[in-house]
Amino acid sequence: MSEYGSRVLHYELEKDANGNWKDGFPDKDNHSIDAVRYALESEIRGPAISF
């Protein structure tokens, strides 16, 4: 498996002291994940509506 594939499979949200999921994604060691997200952002959001 590639390093990218390993990072994607092991990427998870952080938990607080009570074991609840924190809002948002951790901003560390995620450069390749960010690159894919930015590349696919227009596909994820769908077509923009312009007038």
DSSP file (Angstrom, degrees, kcal/mol; ACC not computed):
  #  RESIDUE AA STRUCTURE BP1 BP2  ACC     N-H-->O    O-->H-N    N-H-->O    O-->H-N    TCO  KAPPA ALPHA  PHI   PSI    X-CA   Y-CA   Z-CA
    1    1 A M              0   0    0      0, 0.0     2,-0.0     0, 0.0     0, 0.0   0.000 360.0 360.0 360.0 144.5    0.0    0.0    0.0
    2    2 A S     >  -     0   0    0      1,-0.1     4,-2.2     4,-0.0     5,-0.2  -0.273 360.0-111.0 -73.9 164.1    1.2    3.5   -0.7
    3    3 A E  H  > S+     0   0    0      2,-0.2     4,-2.2     1,-0.2     5,-0.2   0.898 120.4  52.5 -61.6 -39.8    2.0    6.0    2.0
    4    4 A Y  H  > S+     0   0    0      2,-0.2     4,-2.5     1,-0.2     5,-0.2   0.941 108.4  49.6 -61.3 -47.5   -1.0    8.0    0.8
    5    5 A G  H  > S+     0   0    0      1,-0.2     4,-2.3     2,-0.2    -1,-0.2   0.892 110.6  50.5 -59.3 -40.1   -3.3    5.0    1.1
    6    6 A S  H  X S+     0   0    0     -4,-2.2     4,-1.7     2,-0.2    -1,-0.2   0.902 110.0  50.0 -64.9 -41.1   -2.0    4.3    4.6
    7    7 A R  H  X S+     0   0    0     -4,-2.2     4,-0.7     1,-0.2    -2,-0.2   0.909 111.0  49.2 -64.5 -41.2   -2.6    7.9    5.7
    8    8 A V  H >< S+     0   0    0     -4,-2.5     3,-0.7     1,-0.2    -2,-0.2   0.921 111.6  48.5 -64.7 -43.4   -6.2    7.8    4.3
    9    9 A L  H 3< S+     0   0    0     -4,-2.3    -1,-0.2     1,-0.2    -2,-0.2   0.815 117.7  40.6 -67.1 -29.8   -7.0    4.5    6.1
   10   10 A H  H 3< S+     0   0    0     -4,-1.7     2,-0.4    -5,-0.2    -1,-0.2   0.366  86.3 113.7-102.1   4.9   -5.6    5.7    9.4
   11   11 A Y    <<  +     0   0    0     -3,-0.7     2,-0.3    -4,-0.7    19,-0.0  -0.622  41.4 161.4 -78.1 128.9   -6.9    9.2    9.4
   12   12 A E        -     0   0    0     -2,-0.4    -2,-0.0    14,-0.0     2,-0.0  -0.984  40.4 -96.6-147.5 158.9   -9.5    9.8   12.1
   13   13 A L        -     0   0    0     -2,-0.3     2,-0.2    12,-0.1    12,-0.1  -0.328  43.4-111.7 -69.6 154.8  -11.2   12.6   14.0
   14   14 A E        -     0   0    0     10,-0.4     8,-2.8     8,-0.1     2,-0.3  -0.537  25.5-140.1 -85.5 156.1   -9.9   13.6   17.4
   15   15 A K  B     -A   21   0A   0      6,-0.2     6,-0.2    -2,-0.2     2,-0.0  -0.865  11.4-128.1-114.7 151.2  -11.8   13.0   20.6
   16   16 A D    >   -     0   0    0      4,-2.8     3,-1.8    -2,-0.3    -1,-0.1  -0.185  44.5 -82.1 -84.6-174.5  -12.2   15.3   23.6
   17   17 A A  T 3  S+     0   0    0      1,-0.3    -1,-0.1     2,-0.1    -2,-0.0   0.737 130.7  53.0 -62.4 -23.7  -11.5   14.3   27.3
   18   18 A N  T 3  S-     0   0    0      2,-0.1    -1,-0.3     3,-0.0     3,-0.1   0.429 120.3-106.2 -92.0   0.4  -15.0   12.8   27.5
   19   19 A G  S <  S+     0   0    0     -3,-1.8     2,-0.2     1,-0.3    -2,-0.1   0.557  75.6 136.9  87.2   8.0  -14.6   10.6   24.4
   20   20 A N        -     0   0    0      1,-0.1    -4,-2.8    -5,-0.0    -1,-0.3  -0.624  62.4-101.5 -87.4 148.1  -16.8   12.7   22.2
   21   21 A W  B     -A   15   0A   0     -2,-0.2    -6,-0.2    -6,-0.2     2,-0.2  -0.474  35.7-129.3 -68.3 134.9  -15.8   13.5   18.6
   22   22 A K        -     0   0    0     -8,-2.8     2,-0.2    -2,-0.2    -8,-0.1  -0.530  27.5-102.5 -79.4 151.3  -14.4   17.1   18.2
   23   23 A D  S    S+     0   0    0     -2,-0.2    -1,-0.1   -10,-0.1    -9,-0.1  -0.501  85.3  14.5 -71.0 142.8  -15.7   19.3   15.5
   24   24 A G  S    S-     0   0    0     -2,-0.2   -10,-0.4     2,-0.0    -2,-0.1   0.060  93.1 -71.3  81.4 167.7  -13.6   19.6   12.4
   25   25 A F        -     0   0    0    -12,-0.1   -12,-0.1     1,-0.1     2,-0.1  -0.738  51.1-100.1 -98.8 146.3  -10.6   17.6   11.2
   26   26 A P        -     0   0    0      0, 0.0     2,-0.8     0, 0.0    -1,-0.1  -0.388  28.0-139.6 -62.9 141.5   -7.2   17.7   12.9
   27   27 A D        +     0   0    0     -2,-0.1     2,-0.3     2,-0.0     4,-0.0  -0.524  65.5  96.0-105.0  65.0   -4.8   19.9   10.9
   28   28 A K  S    S-     0   0    0     -2,-0.8     0, 0.0     1,-0.1     0, 0.0  -0.983  86.5  -0.7-151.4 140.9   -1.6   17.8   11.1
   29   29 A D  S    S+     0   0    0     -2,-0.3     4,-0.1     1,-0.1     3,-0.1   0.846  94.1 112.4  51.2  41.3    0.0   15.3    8.8
   30   30 A N     >  +     0   0    0      1,-0.1     4,-2.8     2,-0.1     5,-0.2   0.032  24.3 121.6-130.2  27.9   -2.8   15.7    6.2
   31   31 A H  H  > S+     0   0    0      1,-0.2     4,-2.1     2,-0.2     5,-0.1   0.898  80.2  45.0 -62.7 -41.6   -1.1   17.4    3.3
   32   32 A S  H  > S+     0   0    0      2,-0.2     4,-1.8     1,-0.2    -1,-0.2   0.876 113.4  50.5 -71.7 -35.2   -1.9   14.7    0.8
   33   33 A I  H  > S+     0   0    0      2,-0.2     4,-2.4     1,-0.2    -2,-0.2   0.917 110.6  50.0 -66.3 -42.5   -5.5   14.4    2.0
   34   34 A D  H  X S+     0   0    0     -4,-2.8     4,-2.9     1,-0.2     5,-0.2   0.901 107.2  54.9 -60.6 -41.3   -5.9   18.2    1.7
   35   35 A A  H  X S+     0   0    0     -4,-2.1     4,-2.1     1,-0.2    -1,-0.2   0.911 110.7  44.5 -60.9 -43.1   -4.5   18.1   -1.9
   36   36 A V  H  X S+     0   0    0     -4,-1.8     4,-1.9     2,-0.2    -1,-0.2   0.909 113.0  51.7 -67.2 -41.7   -7.1   15.6   -2.9
   37   37 A R  H  X S+     0   0    0     -4,-2.4     4,-0.6     1,-0.2    -2,-0.2   0.923 111.3  46.8 -61.5 -44.6   -9.9   17.5   -1.1
   38   38 A Y  H >< S+     0   0    0     -4,-2.9     3,-0.7     1,-0.2     4,-0.4   0.898 111.3  52.0 -63.8 -40.1   -8.9   20.8   -2.9
   39   39 A A  H 3< S+     0   0    0     -4,-2.1     3,-0.2    -5,-0.2    -1,-0.2   0.840 118.3  36.9 -65.3 -32.6   -8.7   19.0   -6.3
   40   40 A L  H 3X S+     0   0    0     -4,-1.9     4,-2.5     1,-0.2     3,-0.5   0.353  84.4 106.6-101.3   4.8  -12.2   17.5   -5.8
   41   41 A E  H <X S+     0   0    0     -3,-0.7     4,-2.5    -4,-0.6     5,-0.2   0.878  80.2  48.8 -55.8 -43.2  -13.8   20.5   -4.1
   42   42 A S  H  > S+     0   0    0     -4,-0.4     4,-1.4    -3,-0.2    -1,-0.3   0.846 113.0  48.9 -67.6 -31.5  -15.9   21.6   -7.1
   43   43 A E  H  4 S+     0   0    0     -3,-0.5    -2,-0.2     2,-0.2    -1,-0.2   0.873 112.5  48.2 -72.2 -37.3  -17.1   18.0   -7.5
   44   44 A I  H  < S+     0   0    0     -4,-2.5    -2,-0.2     1,-0.2    -1,-0.2   0.915 116.5  41.4 -68.8 -44.1  -18.0   17.7   -3.9
   45   45 A R  H  < S-     0   0    0     -4,-2.5    -1,-0.2    -5,-0.2    -2,-0.2   0.738 105.9-138.0 -77.2 -24.9  -19.9   21.0   -3.7
   46   46 A G     <  -     0   0    0     -4,-1.4    -1,-0.2    -5,-0.2    -2,-0.1  -0.294  46.1 -23.2  89.6 179.7  -21.6   20.5   -7.1
   47   47 A P        -     0   0    0      0, 0.0     2,-0.2     0, 0.0    -4,-0.0  -0.329  66.7-121.6 -67.2 142.0  -22.2   23.1   -9.8
   48   48 A A        -     0   0    0     -2,-0.0     2,-0.6     1,-0.0    -2,-0.0  -0.581  19.5-131.8 -80.6 145.8  -22.2   26.7   -8.8
   49   49 A I        +     0   0    0     -2,-0.2     2,-0.4     2,-0.0    -1,-0.0  -0.878  30.5 177.2 -99.5 123.3  -25.3   28.8   -9.6
   50   50 A S              0   0    0     -2,-0.6    -2,-0.0     1,-0.1     0, 0.0  -0.947 360.0 360.0-127.2 150.0  -24.6   32.1  -11.3
   51   51 A F              0   0    0     -2,-0.4    -1,-0.1     0, 0.0    -2,-0.0   0.347 360.0 360.0-118.2 360.0  -26.9   34.7  -12.6
